[in-house]
Amino acid sequence: MKFFFSKTDNLYKIFKTIEKIPASRKVEIFIDPEHTLFENEWWGKQINETLSKKHIEATFVTKNKKNKEYYETVGLKVDFQGEQIVKKIFSIVSAFLFDIKKFHLYAYETKRYMFLLLSFLELGLVVAIVWFVASLIIPNATIKINPAEEREPIIYNFRYYPNNDTTNIEETRYLNVPYYTGSLDYEYELSISTLNIKHITSPSNGYLKVFNTKEQ
C-alpha cells in the first residue's frame, strides 16, 4: 500500500490515515518535503509510536536529505532515493503518464524548477504530436533546382571592312563592322604672355630635334 501526503494536507489527516491502516501491513508513505510535520520531531515520534502499536511496517520514501535525517532521528524507516538525472526524469515522466498523484508529489519535492521543466516537456510533446499529424494531413513537396555548372564558349566572328566597300556585305555568318578613314587639316597659333616669366640664375639648356616627314 502507498500513501501520498501533499504540503496542503494537515497533520490531522496524516494521523487519521495512519490509524485507519489495517494492522500488520507493509506500506510506503510519501510526505511532501515542505510539510509542517518536519518542523517538530515530536510529531514524527507520535507517528512512529502509532505504527509500532499496530505492527505496521512503514517505509518513508524521500529524495530530500533533510527529510531523511528527520526520519532517522525519530526512528522511522526511510528509503532515501538519490537517483541519477536520467533515471529521475524517466521516473517522473512515467509517473505523469501512469500515476498522476505521484507526479504531483514529484513536483512538490523537486520544487518549482522541475515542475516548470516537466511543463515545457509536456508542451514540447504536444507540439511534436500536432506537427506530426499536420505533416501527414497537409500535402507538401520539396523542389530543388540545380543550375548548370558547365560553361559553353560563344565566339562572335567580327569582320571589319571599309565603309565604301559593299563586297560581301550581306554575308550573314559575319558581324560586319564598317570603318572610316580620312584626314583633317588643322592649324593653330599659340601665344604666351611673357609678363609673368621669371628668369633663374642657372637656366636649363639642351637639344631639341625636329623631324618633318612632310614635303613642306
C-alpha positions in Angstrom: 0.0 0.0 0.0 1.2 3.5 -0.8 0.1 6.8 0.8 0.8 10.3 -0.5 0.5 13.5 1.5 1.0 16.8 0.0 2.0 20.1 1.5 -1.6 21.2 2.0 -2.6 18.0 3.9 -2.8 18.8 7.6 -1.4 16.7 10.5 -4.9 15.5 11.5 -5.3 13.9 8.1 -1.9 12.2 8.3 -2.6 10.8 11.8 -6.1 9.7 10.9 -5.0 7.9 7.7 -2.3 6.0 9.6 -4.7 5.0 12.3 -7.1 3.6 9.6 -4.4 1.3 8.1 -5.0 -2.3 9.0 -2.6 -3.9 11.5 0.5 -5.8 10.3 0.5 -4.2 6.9 3.5 -3.2 4.8 3.1 0.3 3.4 5.1 3.1 1.8 4.4 6.7 2.8 5.4 9.8 0.8 5.2 13.2 2.5 5.9 16.5 0.9 9.4 17.7 2.0 8.0 21.2 2.8 5.2 19.8 5.1 5.0 21.3 8.6 5.5 17.8 10.0 9.2 18.3 9.7 9.2 21.3 11.9 8.7 19.3 15.1 10.3 15.9 15.9 7.5 15.2 18.5 5.0 14.6 15.6 7.3 12.1 14.0 7.7 10.2 17.2 4.0 10.1 17.6 3.7 8.6 14.1 6.4 6.0 15.0 4.5 5.1 18.2 1.2 4.6 16.3 2.9 2.4 13.7 4.6 0.3 16.4 1.3 -0.3 18.3 -0.4 -1.6 15.1 2.7 -3.6 14.0 2.8 -1.7 10.7 6.0 -1.9 8.7 6.1 1.5 7.2 8.8 2.9 4.9 9.0 6.6 4.4 10.3 7.5 0.9 12.1 10.7 0.2 14.7 12.3 -2.0 15.4 15.2 0.4 18.4 14.8 2.6 17.0 16.9 5.3 13.8 14.8 5.5 15.9 11.7 5.6 17.8 12.9 8.6 14.4 13.8 10.3 13.1 10.2 9.8 16.2 8.7 11.1 16.1 11.0 14.2 12.6 10.0 15.2 13.3 6.3 14.5 11.3 5.8 11.3 12.4 3.6 8.5 13.4 5.7 5.5 14.1 4.9 1.8 16.4 7.7 0.5 16.2 7.7 -3.3 19.2 9.5 -4.6 18.5 8.9 -8.3 20.6 9.8 -11.3 19.3 12.6 -13.5 18.3 10.3 -16.4 16.6 7.8 -14.2 14.9 10.5 -12.2 13.5 12.2 -15.4 12.3 8.8 -16.6 10.5 8.0 -13.3 8.9 11.5 -13.3 7.6 11.1 -16.9 6.4 7.6 -16.0 4.5 9.0 -13.0 3.0 11.7 -15.2 1.7 9.1 -17.7 0.5 6.4 -15.3 0.4 7.8 -11.7 -0.7 11.5 -11.6 -0.8 11.6 -7.8 2.8 10.5 -7.6 3.7 13.1 -10.3 2.3 15.9 -8.2 4.4 14.7 -5.3 7.5 14.8 -7.5 6.6 18.3 -8.5 6.4 19.3 -4.8 9.7 17.6 -3.9 11.7 18.9 -6.8 10.2 22.4 -6.3 9.2 24.8 -8.9 12.1 24.5 -11.4 11.5 20.8 -12.1 7.7 21.4 -12.3 8.4 24.0 -15.0 10.8 21.7 -16.8 8.2 19.0 -17.0 5.6 21.5 -18.1 7.9 22.5 -21.0 8.5 18.9 -21.9 4.8 18.2 -21.9 4.2 21.3 -24.1 7.0 20.1 -26.5 5.5 16.7 -26.7 2.1 18.2 -27.6 3.6 20.4 -30.3 5.6 17.5 -31.8 2.4 15.4 -32.0 0.5 18.3 -33.6 3.3 18.8 -36.1 3.5 15.1 -37.0 -0.3 14.9 -37.6 -0.2 18.1 -39.6 2.6 16.8 -41.8 0.5 13.7 -42.6 -2.6 15.7 -43.4 -1.2 18.8 -45.3 0.3 17.9 -48.6 3.8 19.3 -49.2 6.6 18.9 -51.7 10.2 19.9 -52.0 11.5 21.2 -55.3 15.3 21.5 -55.8 16.6 23.5 -58.8 20.3 22.9 -59.5 21.8 25.4 -62.0 24.1 24.0 -64.8 27.7 24.2 -63.9 29.2 23.6 -67.4 30.2 26.7 -69.5 29.8 26.8 -73.2 32.1 29.3 -75.0 30.4 31.6 -77.5 32.6 33.1 -80.3 31.5 36.0 -82.4 33.1 36.4 -85.9 33.6 40.1 -86.5 34.5 41.4 -89.9 35.8 44.9 -90.4 35.5 46.5 -93.9 35.9 50.0 -95.3 32.7 52.0 -95.3 32.7 52.4 -99.1 33.3 48.6 -99.8 30.0 46.8 -100.3 31.5 43.5 -101.3 30.0 40.5 -99.4 28.3 42.9 -97.1 25.2 40.7 -96.9 27.3 37.7 -95.6 25.3 36.6 -92.6 28.0 34.5 -91.0 29.9 37.6 -90.1 29.2 40.5 -87.8 30.1 43.3 -90.2 31.6 46.4 -88.7 32.4 49.3 -91.2 35.3 51.6 -90.5 36.1 55.1 -91.9 39.4 56.7 -93.0 40.1 60.3 -93.8 42.3 63.3 -93.0 41.8 66.7 -91.4 43.8 69.8 -92.0 44.4 71.7 -88.7 46.3 74.8 -87.9 46.6 76.6 -84.5 48.5 79.6 -83.3 49.7 79.7 -79.7 50.7 82.9 -78.0 52.0 83.2 -74.4 52.4 86.3 -72.4 55.9 87.0 -71.0 54.8 89.2 -68.2 54.9 86.5 -65.5 58.1 84.8 -66.8 60.9 84.8 -64.2 64.5 84.1 -65.2 66.5 81.9 -63.0 70.3 82.3 -62.4 71.2 78.9 -63.9 68.8 78.4 -66.9 68.5 74.9 -68.3 69.9 74.0 -71.7 69.5 71.1 -74.0 68.9 69.9 -77.6 65.7 69.7 -79.5 65.3 67.6 -82.6 62.5 68.3 -85.0 61.6 65.6 -87.6 59.5 66.8 -90.6 58.1 63.9 -92.7 56.2 66.2 -95.0 57.4 67.8 -98.2 56.7 71.4 -96.9 
